[in-house]
Amino acid sequence: MSVVISHVQKWTDPKLKWDIEKFNGVKQVVVPQSLIWVPKLFIYNSLDTKDMLTDNRYDLRVWHNGRVKINIPQFVTCICRLQIDMFPFDTQFCAIALASPLLNTEEMDVNATQPPPDSYFAGNAEWEVMNVTVRHMKFMEEGEYRAEIHYILHLHRRPIYYITVIVAPTFLISALSILGIFSPGSNDGPRSEKVSLGLGSLLALTVLLDIVAGAMPKSNSVPLLGI
């Protein structure tokens, strides 16, 4: 699964507090990322992760009470386990899994909450995002617990392409082949007409089978489209 995410991280750093009255009522400032410590999280089930901004273009917003916020837009390609028995009428669950590479839960714990109501999730021409849930987990590594967050995407495949390009033509050609057996021919050569019709249908089915083979996911089970 390839997704573009805009991941917002918020945390409190006690060392960044200041008194508003001593700084002319300034309640918040925007500073470069290089000046402030940022909690390190990485997507450990990704094949590839690309930051959509260079390091010198990331900024943070800091409030007088030590509250810090950063927005990290990324392009991520994740590994997902697919269930293709009902392909192309299938739904899939794919997760974006984040964890800290070093810090344990005593040093940095992650508060996992559901996406806010104003969050924006968009699919594409083939997939529709039905829902996004958040699961907070912990795993043991070398005698200490580390926080792990799963953003689970519930995806539904839009089957209209496969219906119009593969399913409907296959049914039409199959019906034409069956009707061709019982169709009356002319007195000159009924057998030759039926043979030509059968060969034409067989050629069309061969082309469709090539499209089906390229469209179906590679798996040990036979999906619904193959049946």
BAVEX-631264 format. One record per residue (C-alpha): residue in one letter; chain; z, x, y. Coordinates in Angstrom, 1 decimal. Each point is the difference from the previous one (the first is absolute). Example, Ala and Ser with C-alpha at 12.3 -4.5 7.8 and 13.67 -1.06 7.14 Angstrom:
REM BAVEX-631264
<r><fivo>a</fivo><tilum>A</tilum><c3>7.8</c3><c1>12.3</c1><c2>-4.5</c2></r>
<r><fivo>s</fivo><tilum>A</tilum><c3>-0.7</c3><c1>1.4</c1><c2>3.4</c2></r>
This chain:
REM BAVEX-631264
<r><fivo>m</fivo><tilum>A</tilum><c3>0.0</c3><c1>0.0</c1><c2>0.0</c2></r>
<r><fivo>s</fivo><tilum>A</tilum><c3>-1.0</c3><c1>1.4</c1><c2>3.4</c2></r>
<r><fivo>v</fivo><tilum>A</tilum><c3>1.9</c3><c1>-1.4</c1><c2>2.9</c2></r>
<r><fivo>v</fivo><tilum>A</tilum><c3>0.6</c3><c1>0.6</c1><c2>3.7</c2></r>
<r><fivo>i</fivo><tilum>A</tilum><c3>3.7</c3><c1>-0.3</c1><c2>0.9</c2></r>
<r><fivo>s</fivo><tilum>A</tilum><c3>1.9</c3><c1>0.1</c1><c2>3.2</c2></r>
<r><fivo>h</fivo><tilum>A</tilum><c3>3.4</c3><c1>1.0</c1><c2>-1.2</c2></r>
<r><fivo>v</fivo><tilum>A</tilum><c3>2.9</c3><c1>-0.5</c1><c2>2.5</c2></r>
<r><fivo>q</fivo><tilum>A</tilum><c3>3.2</c3><c1>2.1</c1><c2>-0.5</c2></r>
<r><fivo>k</fivo><tilum>A</tilum><c3>3.2</c3><c1>-0.8</c1><c2>1.9</c2></r>
<r><fivo>w</fivo><tilum>A</tilum><c3>3.3</c3><c1>1.9</c1><c2>-0.3</c2></r>
<r><fivo>t</fivo><tilum>A</tilum><c3>3.0</c3><c1>1.0</c1><c2>2.1</c2></r>
<r><fivo>d</fivo><tilum>A</tilum><c3>0.7</c3><c1>3.6</c1><c2>1.0</c2></r>
<r><fivo>p</fivo><tilum>A</tilum><c3>3.5</c3><c1>0.4</c1><c2>1.5</c2></r>
<r><fivo>k</fivo><tilum>A</tilum><c3>-1.0</c3><c1>3.3</c1><c2>1.7</c2></r>
<r><fivo>l</fivo><tilum>A</tilum><c3>-2.6</c3><c1>-1.8</c1><c2>2.2</c2></r>
<r><fivo>k</fivo><tilum>A</tilum><c3>2.5</c3><c1>-2.3</c1><c2>1.8</c2></r>
<r><fivo>w</fivo><tilum>A</tilum><c3>0.4</c3><c1>0.2</c1><c2>3.8</c2></r>
<r><fivo>d</fivo><tilum>A</tilum><c3>1.8</c3><c1>-1.7</c1><c2>2.7</c2></r>
<r><fivo>i</fivo><tilum>A</tilum><c3>-2.3</c3><c1>-2.3</c1><c2>2.0</c2></r>
<r><fivo>e</fivo><tilum>A</tilum><c3>2.1</c3><c1>0.4</c1><c2>3.2</c2></r>
<r><fivo>k</fivo><tilum>A</tilum><c3>-0.4</c3><c1>3.7</c1><c2>0.0</c2></r>
<r><fivo>f</fivo><tilum>A</tilum><c3>-3.8</c3><c1>-0.1</c1><c2>-0.3</c2></r>
<r><fivo>n</fivo><tilum>A</tilum><c3>-1.0</c3><c1>-2.6</c1><c2>2.8</c2></r>
<r><fivo>g</fivo><tilum>A</tilum><c3>0.1</c3><c1>-2.9</c1><c2>-2.4</c2></r>
<r><fivo>v</fivo><tilum>A</tilum><c3>-2.6</c3><c1>1.4</c1><c2>-2.4</c2></r>
<r><fivo>k</fivo><tilum>A</tilum><c3>0.4</c3><c1>-2.0</c1><c2>-3.3</c2></r>
<r><fivo>q</fivo><tilum>A</tilum><c3>-2.9</c3><c1>1.4</c1><c2>-2.0</c2></r>
<r><fivo>v</fivo><tilum>A</tilum><c3>-2.5</c3><c1>2.9</c1><c2>-0.1</c2></r>
<r><fivo>v</fivo><tilum>A</tilum><c3>-3.2</c3><c1>0.9</c1><c2>-1.8</c2></r>
<r><fivo>v</fivo><tilum>A</tilum><c3>-0.1</c3><c1>3.5</c1><c2>-1.4</c2></r>
<r><fivo>p</fivo><tilum>A</tilum><c3>-2.3</c3><c1>2.0</c1><c2>-2.3</c2></r>
<r><fivo>q</fivo><tilum>A</tilum><c3>0.8</c3><c1>0.1</c1><c2>-3.7</c2></r>
<r><fivo>s</fivo><tilum>A</tilum><c3>0.4</c3><c1>3.7</c1><c2>0.0</c2></r>
<r><fivo>l</fivo><tilum>A</tilum><c3>3.2</c3><c1>-0.2</c1><c2>2.1</c2></r>
<r><fivo>i</fivo><tilum>A</tilum><c3>2.0</c3><c1>-2.3</c1><c2>-2.3</c2></r>
<r><fivo>w</fivo><tilum>A</tilum><c3>0.9</c3><c1>0.1</c1><c2>-3.7</c2></r>
<r><fivo>v</fivo><tilum>A</tilum><c3>-1.9</c3><c1>-2.7</c1><c2>-1.9</c2></r>
<r><fivo>p</fivo><tilum>A</tilum><c3>1.1</c3><c1>-1.2</c1><c2>-3.5</c2></r>
<r><fivo>k</fivo><tilum>A</tilum><c3>-2.5</c3><c1>1.2</c1><c2>-2.6</c2></r>
<r><fivo>l</fivo><tilum>A</tilum><c3>-1.5</c3><c1>-2.6</c1><c2>-2.2</c2></r>
<r><fivo>f</fivo><tilum>A</tilum><c3>-3.0</c3><c1>0.4</c1><c2>-2.2</c2></r>
<r><fivo>i</fivo><tilum>A</tilum><c3>-2.1</c3><c1>-2.4</c1><c2>-2.2</c2></r>
<r><fivo>y</fivo><tilum>A</tilum><c3>0.4</c3><c1>1.5</c1><c2>-3.4</c2></r>
<r><fivo>n</fivo><tilum>A</tilum><c3>-2.5</c3><c1>-2.2</c1><c2>-1.9</c2></r>
<r><fivo>s</fivo><tilum>A</tilum><c3>-2.8</c3><c1>0.9</c1><c2>2.3</c2></r>
<r><fivo>l</fivo><tilum>A</tilum><c3>-3.1</c3><c1>1.9</c1><c2>-0.9</c2></r>
<r><fivo>d</fivo><tilum>A</tilum><c3>-0.7</c3><c1>0.8</c1><c2>3.6</c2></r>
<r><fivo>t</fivo><tilum>A</tilum><c3>1.8</c3><c1>-0.5</c1><c2>3.3</c2></r>
<r><fivo>k</fivo><tilum>A</tilum><c3>-1.7</c3><c1>0.6</c1><c2>3.4</c2></r>
<r><fivo>d</fivo><tilum>A</tilum><c3>1.8</c3><c1>-0.3</c1><c2>3.4</c2></r>
<r><fivo>m</fivo><tilum>A</tilum><c3>-2.1</c3><c1>-1.9</c1><c2>2.5</c2></r>
<r><fivo>l</fivo><tilum>A</tilum><c3>1.4</c3><c1>2.0</c1><c2>2.9</c2></r>
<r><fivo>t</fivo><tilum>A</tilum><c3>0.4</c3><c1>3.7</c1><c2>0.4</c2></r>
<r><fivo>d</fivo><tilum>A</tilum><c3>3.5</c3><c1>1.5</c1><c2>0.1</c2></r>
<r><fivo>n</fivo><tilum>A</tilum><c3>-0.1</c3><c1>0.5</c1><c2>3.8</c2></r>
<r><fivo>r</fivo><tilum>A</tilum><c3>-0.8</c3><c1>-3.7</c1><c2>0.6</c2></r>
<r><fivo>y</fivo><tilum>A</tilum><c3>3.0</c3><c1>-1.6</c1><c2>-1.7</c2></r>
<r><fivo>d</fivo><tilum>A</tilum><c3>2.7</c3><c1>-1.2</c1><c2>2.5</c2></r>
<r><fivo>l</fivo><tilum>A</tilum><c3>3.4</c3><c1>-1.5</c1><c2>-0.5</c2></r>
<r><fivo>r</fivo><tilum>A</tilum><c3>2.0</c3><c1>-2.6</c1><c2>2.0</c2></r>
<r><fivo>v</fivo><tilum>A</tilum><c3>3.7</c3><c1>0.9</c1><c2>0.4</c2></r>
<r><fivo>w</fivo><tilum>A</tilum><c3>2.6</c3><c1>-2.4</c1><c2>1.4</c2></r>
<r><fivo>h</fivo><tilum>A</tilum><c3>3.3</c3><c1>1.0</c1><c2>1.7</c2></r>
<r><fivo>n</fivo><tilum>A</tilum><c3>2.0</c3><c1>-1.1</c1><c2>-3.0</c2></r>
<r><fivo>g</fivo><tilum>A</tilum><c3>-1.7</c3><c1>2.5</c1><c2>-2.3</c2></r>
<r><fivo>r</fivo><tilum>A</tilum><c3>-2.5</c3><c1>-2.5</c1><c2>-1.4</c2></r>
<r><fivo>v</fivo><tilum>A</tilum><c3>-3.4</c3><c1>1.6</c1><c2>-0.9</c2></r>
<r><fivo>k</fivo><tilum>A</tilum><c3>-3.3</c3><c1>-1.6</c1><c2>-0.9</c2></r>
<r><fivo>i</fivo><tilum>A</tilum><c3>-3.3</c3><c1>1.5</c1><c2>-1.1</c2></r>
<r><fivo>n</fivo><tilum>A</tilum><c3>-3.2</c3><c1>-1.6</c1><c2>-1.2</c2></r>
<r><fivo>i</fivo><tilum>A</tilum><c3>-2.0</c3><c1>2.0</c1><c2>-2.6</c2></r>
<r><fivo>p</fivo><tilum>A</tilum><c3>-3.6</c3><c1>-1.2</c1><c2>-0.7</c2></r>
<r><fivo>q</fivo><tilum>A</tilum><c3>-1.4</c3><c1>1.3</c1><c2>-3.3</c2></r>
<r><fivo>f</fivo><tilum>A</tilum><c3>-2.9</c3><c1>-0.4</c1><c2>-2.4</c2></r>
<r><fivo>v</fivo><tilum>A</tilum><c3>1.4</c3><c1>0.0</c1><c2>-3.5</c2></r>
<r><fivo>t</fivo><tilum>A</tilum><c3>-1.6</c3><c1>-0.2</c1><c2>-3.4</c2></r>
<r><fivo>c</fivo><tilum>A</tilum><c3>2.5</c3><c1>-1.1</c1><c2>-2.6</c2></r>
<r><fivo>i</fivo><tilum>A</tilum><c3>0.0</c3><c1>-0.1</c1><c2>-3.8</c2></r>
<r><fivo>c</fivo><tilum>A</tilum><c3>0.3</c3><c1>-3.6</c1><c2>-1.4</c2></r>
<r><fivo>r</fivo><tilum>A</tilum><c3>0.1</c3><c1>-1.3</c1><c2>-3.5</c2></r>
<r><fivo>l</fivo><tilum>A</tilum><c3>-2.4</c3><c1>-2.9</c1><c2>-0.4</c2></r>
<r><fivo>q</fivo><tilum>A</tilum><c3>0.0</c3><c1>-3.0</c1><c2>-2.3</c2></r>
<r><fivo>i</fivo><tilum>A</tilum><c3>-3.6</c3><c1>-0.9</c1><c2>-0.4</c2></r>
<r><fivo>d</fivo><tilum>A</tilum><c3>0.1</c3><c1>-2.7</c1><c2>-2.7</c2></r>
<r><fivo>m</fivo><tilum>A</tilum><c3>-0.9</c3><c1>-2.7</c1><c2>2.5</c2></r>
<r><fivo>f</fivo><tilum>A</tilum><c3>-2.5</c3><c1>2.1</c1><c2>2.0</c2></r>
<r><fivo>p</fivo><tilum>A</tilum><c3>-1.6</c3><c1>-1.2</c1><c2>2.4</c2></r>
<r><fivo>f</fivo><tilum>A</tilum><c3>2.6</c3><c1>-2.8</c1><c2>0.4</c2></r>
<r><fivo>d</fivo><tilum>A</tilum><c3>2.9</c3><c1>2.4</c1><c2>-0.1</c2></r>
<r><fivo>t</fivo><tilum>A</tilum><c3>3.0</c3><c1>0.7</c1><c2>2.2</c2></r>
<r><fivo>q</fivo><tilum>A</tilum><c3>1.6</c3><c1>3.4</c1><c2>0.2</c2></r>
<r><fivo>f</fivo><tilum>A</tilum><c3>3.3</c3><c1>1.5</c1><c2>1.1</c2></r>
<r><fivo>c</fivo><tilum>A</tilum><c3>-0.3</c3><c1>3.5</c1><c2>1.6</c2></r>
<r><fivo>a</fivo><tilum>A</tilum><c3>2.8</c3><c1>2.0</c1><c2>1.6</c2></r>
<r><fivo>i</fivo><tilum>A</tilum><c3>0.3</c3><c1>2.5</c1><c2>2.7</c2></r>
<r><fivo>a</fivo><tilum>A</tilum><c3>3.0</c3><c1>2.1</c1><c2>-1.1</c2></r>
<r><fivo>l</fivo><tilum>A</tilum><c3>2.0</c3><c1>2.1</c1><c2>2.6</c2></r>
<r><fivo>a</fivo><tilum>A</tilum><c3>2.8</c3><c1>2.4</c1><c2>-0.7</c2></r>
<r><fivo>s</fivo><tilum>A</tilum><c3>1.6</c3><c1>3.0</c1><c2>1.6</c2></r>
<r><fivo>p</fivo><tilum>A</tilum><c3>-1.1</c3><c1>3.4</c1><c2>-1.3</c2></r>
<r><fivo>l</fivo><tilum>A</tilum><c3>3.4</c3><c1>1.6</c1><c2>0.4</c2></r>
<r><fivo>l</fivo><tilum>A</tilum><c3>2.8</c3><c1>-2.1</c1><c2>1.6</c2></r>
<r><fivo>n</fivo><tilum>A</tilum><c3>2.4</c3><c1>-2.0</c1><c2>-2.2</c2></r>
<r><fivo>t</fivo><tilum>A</tilum><c3>1.4</c3><c1>-3.5</c1><c2>0.8</c2></r>
<r><fivo>e</fivo><tilum>A</tilum><c3>3.2</c3><c1>1.5</c1><c2>1.6</c2></r>
<r><fivo>e</fivo><tilum>A</tilum><c3>-2.2</c3><c1>2.0</c1><c2>2.4</c2></r>
<r><fivo>m</fivo><tilum>A</tilum><c3>-2.6</c3><c1>-2.6</c1><c2>0.6</c2></r>
<r><fivo>d</fivo><tilum>A</tilum><c3>0.0</c3><c1>-3.6</c1><c2>-1.3</c2></r>
<r><fivo>v</fivo><tilum>A</tilum><c3>-2.8</c3><c1>-2.4</c1><c2>0.6</c2></r>
<r><fivo>n</fivo><tilum>A</tilum><c3>0.6</c3><c1>-3.6</c1><c2>0.9</c2></r>
<r><fivo>a</fivo><tilum>A</tilum><c3>-2.8</c3><c1>-2.0</c1><c2>-1.6</c2></r>
<r><fivo>t</fivo><tilum>A</tilum><c3>-0.7</c3><c1>-3.4</c1><c2>1.6</c2></r>
<r><fivo>q</fivo><tilum>A</tilum><c3>-2.8</c3><c1>-2.4</c1><c2>-0.4</c2></r>
<r><fivo>p</fivo><tilum>A</tilum><c3>-2.9</c3><c1>0.4</c1><c2>2.4</c2></r>
<r><fivo>p</fivo><tilum>A</tilum><c3>0.6</c3><c1>-1.8</c1><c2>3.3</c2></r>
<r><fivo>p</fivo><tilum>A</tilum><c3>-1.7</c3><c1>-3.3</c1><c2>0.6</c2></r>
<r><fivo>d</fivo><tilum>A</tilum><c3>-2.5</c3><c1>1.5</c1><c2>2.5</c2></r>
<r><fivo>s</fivo><tilum>A</tilum><c3>-1.2</c3><c1>2.6</c1><c2>-2.5</c2></r>
<r><fivo>y</fivo><tilum>A</tilum><c3>-3.8</c3><c1>0.1</c1><c2>-0.4</c2></r>
<r><fivo>f</fivo><tilum>A</tilum><c3>-1.5</c3><c1>0.3</c1><c2>-3.5</c2></r>
<r><fivo>a</fivo><tilum>A</tilum><c3>-3.8</c3><c1>-0.2</c1><c2>-0.4</c2></r>
<r><fivo>g</fivo><tilum>A</tilum><c3>-2.1</c3><c1>0.3</c1><c2>-3.1</c2></r>
<r><fivo>n</fivo><tilum>A</tilum><c3>-3.8</c3><c1>0.7</c1><c2>-0.2</c2></r>
<r><fivo>a</fivo><tilum>A</tilum><c3>-3.1</c3><c1>-1.6</c1><c2>-1.3</c2></r>
<r><fivo>e</fivo><tilum>A</tilum><c3>1.2</c3><c1>0.2</c1><c2>-3.6</c2></r>
<r><fivo>w</fivo><tilum>A</tilum><c3>3.8</c3><c1>-0.2</c1><c2>0.2</c2></r>
<r><fivo>e</fivo><tilum>A</tilum><c3>2.4</c3><c1>-2.4</c1><c2>1.7</c2></r>
<r><fivo>v</fivo><tilum>A</tilum><c3>3.6</c3><c1>1.0</c1><c2>0.7</c2></r>
<r><fivo>m</fivo><tilum>A</tilum><c3>2.2</c3><c1>-2.9</c1><c2>-1.2</c2></r>
<r><fivo>n</fivo><tilum>A</tilum><c3>3.4</c3><c1>1.4</c1><c2>0.6</c2></r>
<r><fivo>v</fivo><tilum>A</tilum><c3>1.9</c3><c1>3.3</c1><c2>0.6</c2></r>
<r><fivo>t</fivo><tilum>A</tilum><c3>3.5</c3><c1>0.5</c1><c2>-1.3</c2></r>
<r><fivo>v</fivo><tilum>A</tilum><c3>2.4</c3><c1>3.0</c1><c2>0.4</c2></r>
<r><fivo>r</fivo><tilum>A</tilum><c3>2.1</c3><c1>1.4</c1><c2>-2.9</c2></r>
<r><fivo>h</fivo><tilum>A</tilum><c3>2.9</c3><c1>2.4</c1><c2>0.7</c2></r>
<r><fivo>m</fivo><tilum>A</tilum><c3>0.6</c3><c1>2.4</c1><c2>-2.9</c2></r>
<r><fivo>k</fivo><tilum>A</tilum><c3>2.0</c3><c1>3.2</c1><c2>-0.8</c2></r>
<r><fivo>f</fivo><tilum>A</tilum><c3>-0.8</c3><c1>2.7</c1><c2>-2.5</c2></r>
<r><fivo>m</fivo><tilum>A</tilum><c3>2.1</c3><c1>2.9</c1><c2>-1.3</c2></r>
<r><fivo>e</fivo><tilum>A</tilum><c3>-1.2</c3><c1>3.5</c1><c2>0.5</c2></r>
<r><fivo>e</fivo><tilum>A</tilum><c3>2.2</c3><c1>3.1</c1><c2>-0.8</c2></r>
<r><fivo>g</fivo><tilum>A</tilum><c3>3.2</c3><c1>-2.0</c1><c2>0.1</c2></r>
<r><fivo>e</fivo><tilum>A</tilum><c3>-0.6</c3><c1>-1.8</c1><c2>3.3</c2></r>
<r><fivo>y</fivo><tilum>A</tilum><c3>-1.7</c3><c1>-3.3</c1><c2>1.0</c2></r>
<r><fivo>r</fivo><tilum>A</tilum><c3>-3.0</c3><c1>-0.2</c1><c2>2.2</c2></r>
<r><fivo>a</fivo><tilum>A</tilum><c3>-1.3</c3><c1>-3.1</c1><c2>1.8</c2></r>
<r><fivo>e</fivo><tilum>A</tilum><c3>-3.3</c3><c1>-1.5</c1><c2>-1.1</c2></r>
<r><fivo>i</fivo><tilum>A</tilum><c3>-1.9</c3><c1>-2.8</c1><c2>1.7</c2></r>
<r><fivo>h</fivo><tilum>A</tilum><c3>-2.8</c3><c1>-2.1</c1><c2>-1.5</c2></r>
<r><fivo>y</fivo><tilum>A</tilum><c3>-2.3</c3><c1>-2.1</c1><c2>2.2</c2></r>
<r><fivo>i</fivo><tilum>A</tilum><c3>-1.6</c3><c1>-2.2</c1><c2>-2.6</c2></r>
<r><fivo>l</fivo><tilum>A</tilum><c3>-3.3</c3><c1>-1.7</c1><c2>0.9</c2></r>
<r><fivo>h</fivo><tilum>A</tilum><c3>-1.0</c3><c1>-3.2</c1><c2>-1.8</c2></r>
<r><fivo>l</fivo><tilum>A</tilum><c3>-3.9</c3><c1>0.1</c1><c2>0.0</c2></r>
<r><fivo>h</fivo><tilum>A</tilum><c3>-2.4</c3><c1>-2.7</c1><c2>-1.0</c2></r>
<r><fivo>r</fivo><tilum>A</tilum><c3>-3.6</c3><c1>0.9</c1><c2>-0.7</c2></r>
<r><fivo>r</fivo><tilum>A</tilum><c3>-2.7</c3><c1>-2.1</c1><c2>1.7</c2></r>
<r><fivo>p</fivo><tilum>A</tilum><c3>-2.4</c3><c1>-0.9</c1><c2>-2.9</c2></r>
<r><fivo>i</fivo><tilum>A</tilum><c3>-2.9</c3><c1>-1.5</c1><c2>2.0</c2></r>
<r><fivo>y</fivo><tilum>A</tilum><c3>-2.1</c3><c1>3.2</c1><c2>-0.3</c2></r>
<r><fivo>y</fivo><tilum>A</tilum><c3>0.3</c3><c1>0.2</c1><c2>-3.7</c2></r>
<r><fivo>i</fivo><tilum>A</tilum><c3>-0.7</c3><c1>-3.8</c1><c2>-0.4</c2></r>
<r><fivo>t</fivo><tilum>A</tilum><c3>-3.1</c3><c1>0.1</c1><c2>2.1</c2></r>
<r><fivo>v</fivo><tilum>A</tilum><c3>-1.4</c3><c1>3.3</c1><c2>-1.2</c2></r>
<r><fivo>i</fivo><tilum>A</tilum><c3>1.0</c3><c1>0.0</c1><c2>-3.7</c2></r>
<r><fivo>v</fivo><tilum>A</tilum><c3>1.5</c3><c1>-3.2</c1><c2>-1.4</c2></r>
<r><fivo>a</fivo><tilum>A</tilum><c3>-2.4</c3><c1>-2.6</c1><c2>1.4</c2></r>
<r><fivo>p</fivo><tilum>A</tilum><c3>-3.2</c3><c1>2.0</c1><c2>-0.8</c2></r>
<r><fivo>t</fivo><tilum>A</tilum><c3>1.3</c3><c1>0.7</c1><c2>-3.5</c2></r>
<r><fivo>f</fivo><tilum>A</tilum><c3>0.6</c3><c1>-3.7</c1><c2>-0.7</c2></r>
<r><fivo>l</fivo><tilum>A</tilum><c3>-3.4</c3><c1>-1.0</c1><c2>1.4</c2></r>
<r><fivo>i</fivo><tilum>A</tilum><c3>-1.9</c3><c1>2.6</c1><c2>-2.0</c2></r>
<r><fivo>s</fivo><tilum>A</tilum><c3>1.9</c3><c1>-0.8</c1><c2>-3.1</c2></r>
<r><fivo>a</fivo><tilum>A</tilum><c3>-0.7</c3><c1>-3.8</c1><c2>0.5</c2></r>
<r><fivo>l</fivo><tilum>A</tilum><c3>-3.7</c3><c1>0.9</c1><c2>0.6</c2></r>
<r><fivo>s</fivo><tilum>A</tilum><c3>-0.1</c3><c1>2.0</c1><c2>-3.3</c2></r>
<r><fivo>i</fivo><tilum>A</tilum><c3>1.5</c3><c1>-2.8</c1><c2>-2.0</c2></r>
<r><fivo>l</fivo><tilum>A</tilum><c3>-2.3</c3><c1>-2.6</c1><c2>1.6</c2></r>
<r><fivo>g</fivo><tilum>A</tilum><c3>-3.0</c3><c1>2.2</c1><c2>-0.7</c2></r>
<r><fivo>i</fivo><tilum>A</tilum><c3>0.5</c3><c1>-0.3</c1><c2>-3.7</c2></r>
<r><fivo>f</fivo><tilum>A</tilum><c3>-0.3</c3><c1>-3.8</c1><c2>0.1</c2></r>
<r><fivo>s</fivo><tilum>A</tilum><c3>-2.7</c3><c1>-0.2</c1><c2>2.7</c2></r>
<r><fivo>p</fivo><tilum>A</tilum><c3>-3.4</c3><c1>-1.3</c1><c2>-1.1</c2></r>
<r><fivo>g</fivo><tilum>A</tilum><c3>-2.9</c3><c1>2.5</c1><c2>0.3</c2></r>
<r><fivo>s</fivo><tilum>A</tilum><c3>-3.6</c3><c1>-0.5</c1><c2>0.6</c2></r>
<r><fivo>n</fivo><tilum>A</tilum><c3>-2.5</c3><c1>-0.5</c1><c2>-2.8</c2></r>
<r><fivo>d</fivo><tilum>A</tilum><c3>-1.6</c3><c1>3.4</c1><c2>0.6</c2></r>
<r><fivo>g</fivo><tilum>A</tilum><c3>3.1</c3><c1>2.1</c1><c2>-0.7</c2></r>
<r><fivo>p</fivo><tilum>A</tilum><c3>3.5</c3><c1>-1.5</c1><c2>0.0</c2></r>
<r><fivo>r</fivo><tilum>A</tilum><c3>1.5</c3><c1>3.0</c1><c2>-1.8</c2></r>
<r><fivo>s</fivo><tilum>A</tilum><c3>-1.3</c3><c1>2.6</c1><c2>2.5</c2></r>
<r><fivo>e</fivo><tilum>A</tilum><c3>1.4</c3><c1>-2.0</c1><c2>2.9</c2></r>
<r><fivo>k</fivo><tilum>A</tilum><c3>3.4</c3><c1>-0.2</c1><c2>-1.6</c2></r>
<r><fivo>v</fivo><tilum>A</tilum><c3>-0.1</c3><c1>3.7</c1><c2>-0.8</c2></r>
<r><fivo>s</fivo><tilum>A</tilum><c3>-0.9</c3><c1>0.9</c1><c2>3.6</c2></r>
<r><fivo>l</fivo><tilum>A</tilum><c3>2.8</c3><c1>-2.3</c1><c2>1.3</c2></r>
<r><fivo>g</fivo><tilum>A</tilum><c3>2.5</c3><c1>1.6</c1><c2>-2.5</c2></r>
<r><fivo>l</fivo><tilum>A</tilum><c3>-1.0</c3><c1>3.5</c1><c2>1.0</c2></r>
<r><fivo>g</fivo><tilum>A</tilum><c3>0.3</c3><c1>-0.8</c1><c2>3.7</c2></r>
<r><fivo>s</fivo><tilum>A</tilum><c3>3.4</c3><c1>-1.4</c1><c2>-0.5</c2></r>
<r><fivo>l</fivo><tilum>A</tilum><c3>1.1</c3><c1>3.0</c1><c2>-2.1</c2></r>
<r><fivo>l</fivo><tilum>A</tilum><c3>-1.2</c3><c1>2.4</c1><c2>2.7</c2></r>
<r><fivo>a</fivo><tilum>A</tilum><c3>1.9</c3><c1>-2.0</c1><c2>2.7</c2></r>
<r><fivo>l</fivo><tilum>A</tilum><c3>3.1</c3><c1>0.1</c1><c2>-2.1</c2></r>
<r><fivo>t</fivo><tilum>A</tilum><c3>-0.3</c3><c1>3.7</c1><c2>-0.5</c2></r>
<r><fivo>v</fivo><tilum>A</tilum><c3>-0.1</c3><c1>0.5</c1><c2>3.8</c2></r>
<r><fivo>l</fivo><tilum>A</tilum><c3>3.1</c3><c1>-2.2</c1><c2>0.4</c2></r>
<r><fivo>l</fivo><tilum>A</tilum><c3>1.8</c3><c1>1.9</c1><c2>-2.8</c2></r>
<r><fivo>d</fivo><tilum>A</tilum><c3>-0.6</c3><c1>3.2</c1><c2>2.0</c2></r>
<r><fivo>i</fivo><tilum>A</tilum><c3>1.6</c3><c1>-1.6</c1><c2>3.1</c2></r>
<r><fivo>v</fivo><tilum>A</tilum><c3>2.9</c3><c1>-1.3</c1><c2>-2.1</c2></r>
<r><fivo>a</fivo><tilum>A</tilum><c3>0.6</c3><c1>3.4</c1><c2>-1.5</c2></r>
<r><fivo>g</fivo><tilum>A</tilum><c3>0.2</c3><c1>1.6</c1><c2>3.4</c2></r>
<r><fivo>a</fivo><tilum>A</tilum><c3>2.3</c3><c1>-2.7</c1><c2>1.5</c2></r>
<r><fivo>m</fivo><tilum>A</tilum><c3>2.6</c3><c1>-0.2</c1><c2>-2.8</c2></r>
<r><fivo>p</fivo><tilum>A</tilum><c3>3.0</c3><c1>2.2</c1><c2>0.1</c2></r>
<r><fivo>k</fivo><tilum>A</tilum><c3>0.3</c3><c1>2.6</c1><c2>-2.8</c2></r>
<r><fivo>s</fivo><tilum>A</tilum><c3>2.6</c3><c1>-1.2</c1><c2>-2.4</c2></r>
<r><fivo>n</fivo><tilum>A</tilum><c3>0.7</c3><c1>-0.4</c1><c2>-3.7</c2></r>
<r><fivo>s</fivo><tilum>A</tilum><c3>0.2</c3><c1>-3.8</c1><c2>0.3</c2></r>
<r><fivo>v</fivo><tilum>A</tilum><c3>-3.0</c3><c1>-2.2</c1><c2>0.6</c2></r>
<r><fivo>p</fivo><tilum>A</tilum><c3>0.4</c3><c1>-1.9</c1><c2>3.3</c2></r>
<r><fivo>l</fivo><tilum>A</tilum><c3>-1.0</c3><c1>-3.6</c1><c2>0.6</c2></r>
<r><fivo>l</fivo><tilum>A</tilum><c3>-3.2</c3><c1>1.0</c1><c2>1.6</c2></r>
<r><fivo>g</fivo><tilum>A</tilum><c3>-1.1</c3><c1>2.0</c1><c2>-3.0</c2></r>
<r><fivo>i</fivo><tilum>A</tilum><c3>0.7</c3><c1>-3.0</c1><c2>-2.3</c2></r>
